[in-house]
Amino acid sequence: MKIGQVIREIREAHNATLEEIALAADTNASNLSRIERGTQGYSPETLERIAIALGVTVSELHRRMEASSQSTGKSHGGHAGQKPSELDPAITSSKYSALTPDHRELVDEFMTLLLRRQRVKKA
């Protein structure tokens, strides 16, 4: 996975538009779109501003990129409509943190229910 893909996933997890993040990062939406698609480079300063706009550090962007590459064993482009066989904890965590407290509570309750059901089936 490339860093642009990580940026897009975090942005989408926060339900933020290209325009919102670009404005906060002092760039324009078309530049951010090209960075996300990997068709345009970026300076360290631009990457720092994008990370801040997303509420993460540059180190976190790189960590998520590496974690994704390691979990798949290689970089992958992904195909539309394909679901990964396993959820990426870094992406799942960013999506969870983007939820409202009420929705986080629902997710927690659902996870508790699933774990309880799993324990019953094992017994």
N, C-alpha and C positions, 0 to 999 in steps of 0.2 A: 504494500500500500504506500502511496506517496503522500507527502505532507498536505497537498491540496485536498486529497480525499478526506484526510483527518479533519481539516478545517471545515469542509462541507458537512461532514457528519455531526460535528459539534454544533455548527450553526443551525442545522436542521433540527437537532435535538432540542435546541433552545427556541425553536419555531421563529427564528430570526430571518429576515430577508437579506438578500445580498446588499440592498441599499442601506439597511440599518447598520450592518456590520461595517460596510465600506465607509459610511459617514463617521462612525465612531473611530475607525482606524485611519481617518484622514486620507482616504484614497477614493476611487470611484468604483461603482458596481461592476463595470465591464472589466476593470483590472482584477478585481477580486474573483470574478467569474473565471477569467483566464488562469489565475493562480490555482483555483480549485480544480480546473480541468487539466492542469499541468502544461498548458501551452505558453505560459509566461513565467519568467523568473521573478525573483523578488530580492530586495535587499534585506540584510539583517534587521534594519530599522523598521521596514514595512512588516516583516514577520512579527516583530515585537509588538507593533501597534495592533495587528490583527489578533494576536494572542490576547492582549489586554482587552480588546473589544469583545472577545469570546469569553473572557473571565478565566483564562488559563495562562500558564507560563509557556514560553517557547520550549522549555525542557519537557513540559507535559505533552506538547504537540509531538515532539520527537519520541517520547516514551510510548505514546499511543501508536505512532507509526511503526516503531520497532516491535511492539507487542503484537500488533496485527500481522506484521510480516512473519514473526516467529510462530504465531499460532497457526498460520497456514503453511508454514514451511518455506514460503517464497512470497514474493510480491504477486498480487493478482489484480486483474482489472475488474473482475466481477461481471456478471451478465445480468441484464434487467430481468426481473422476475425470479431470479434464483435466490433461494434462501440459504444462508450458511447453515451447516449441520450443527454448529455450536455457536452460541452467542459470544461475542467479544466482551469481556468484562469491562474494558475501558469505555467502550461505546455505550454499553448498558448503564454504566455508572453515570455517564454524562446525561443520558436520557432521563434517568431517575432524578438527578439533581435539578433538571429543568422542570420537573413536575411541581404543582402546587402542594402545600402540606396536606391538604385533603386527599389529593390523588396519591401522594406517597403512602398515606395511611391505607388506602385501598390496595395498593400494590403489596404492602407489608402483610395485610390480612390475607390476600390471595396466596402469597408465598407460604405463609403459615399453614393455610389449608392444604396446599399441595404437598408440603413436607409431612404433614400429619397423615394424609392419604397414602403417601409413599411408604411411611412406616407401617401402616396397617397392612398394605399389600405384601410387604416383606415378611411380616409375622405369620 
